[in-house]
Amino acid sequence: MKAPAIFVFLLSLASLSYSQVEVEASRWRGPNGNGIYPETGLMKTWAASGPEIAWTFEGLGEGYSSPTIANGMVFVTGMEGETGYVYALSKNGKLLWKAPYGPEFASSYPGARSAVTVAGDLLYMLSGEGRLVCMIAEDGTKKWSKDLFRDFDGRNIRWGVTETVVVDGEKVFCTPGGAKNNVIALNRYSGELLWSSPGKGDISAYCTPLLIKLPGRKLLVTMTANNILGLDADSGKLLWSHPQTNQYSVHANTPIYQNGAVFCFSGYGKGGVMLELSEDGSSATKKWFCNTMNSRIGGAVAVGGYIYGSGDSDREWQCIDWETGEQKYTTTEVGNGVVIYADGMLYWYSQRGELALVKPTPDGFQIAGETKVSLGSGQHWAHPVISDKLLFVRHGDTLIVYKVGLDL
């Protein structure tokens, strides 16, 4: 059976003591986990040759994960041999330290999948083999680790775990996918189990959860093999679920929340569903379904009442109305892939290695600059990151950093 696995990898600040102080975590797909970066003063057009490269770093090993920027450092993961490492780089690309976190996924499309999550002085890394490791961010010293399969009755999935863990307060959330311990919260300082939910008993599905802070509760939304789950983040109680199935049980995109509703979308021809939440998040009702917004791993962004992302089966870049699910316009000028957003512009990174700056308008997409990512090797799957007017793009064993600020 042919399984086009290339789309399933998710890829996917303050300096504090270990005291239990609530801090904002630096995480995958930006400060709110939605692919939107709060940078300003960025270029609105690129030169014909593309933006200037500020620096590069080679030697990250095999992997598809995104960099994480925190504490004045750049954290990236990769695999050497069959061992996964966290690499800590300076803001100008010098290696500060590297530390092993354990065996990595070394079979189909080998390499590191998940990104590092940083909260205060601690970082968290979940390997493709289900090992969750907490390290001291300053030097990579291991503080604690858990095996999600051995310790919490989880089991691995076809192409390895790609979830990037979510941290909030004293909790770190992850999805072992066990019958008993389906979704769990651990104490992020000690690794102690705080709560466990059986969910719907599905195996995990490559999904990085979304934490939604509602007026009355914190809601954790994730996708497992056959269901979208909404859990109370404080207790782990399953509040609601909604069926979401596809051919290979791959639901790698983090859900998107906006204006009281959550959009959950999957590839392999599935599409996306808009679920309207009750005021306290205790229930969810289907509002609409769109079968064309079916990205496998590229994510999407919701800006100004519209959803922007690329499809899987038709491979078009699309604009979808947030309220109705209506497709407003499409383009195939750039190959399908990953999207992020900053300062009024979309950044597309295609699976063909195209990197494009795009302005969404009421009538269509305007390409404002394009270049080719030629450094590095392998698949173009990692999600780019924007920080300090720099665009970070990981391609295989190489991290390429572009100047995208007006004053750089």
Secondary structure, DSSP 8 states (H G I E B T S, - for coil): ----GGG----------SS------B-TTSTTSSSEE---SB-SS--TT-S-EEEEEE---BB----EEETTEEEEEEEETTEEEEEEEETTS-EEEEEEEEE---SSS-SB-S--EEETTEEEEE-TTSEEEEEETTT--EEEEEEHHHHS-----TT------EEETTEEEE----SS-SEEEEETTT--EEEEE-TTS--B-S---EEEE-SS-EEEEEEBSSEEEEEETTT--EEEEEE---TT----S--EEETTEEEEEETTTTEEEEEEE-TTSS-EEEEEEESS---SSS-EEEETTEEEEE-SSS--EEEEETTT--EEEEE-SS-SEEEEEETTEEEEEETTSEEEEEEE-SS-EEEEEEEE--SS-S------EEETTEEEEEETTEEEEEE-BTT-
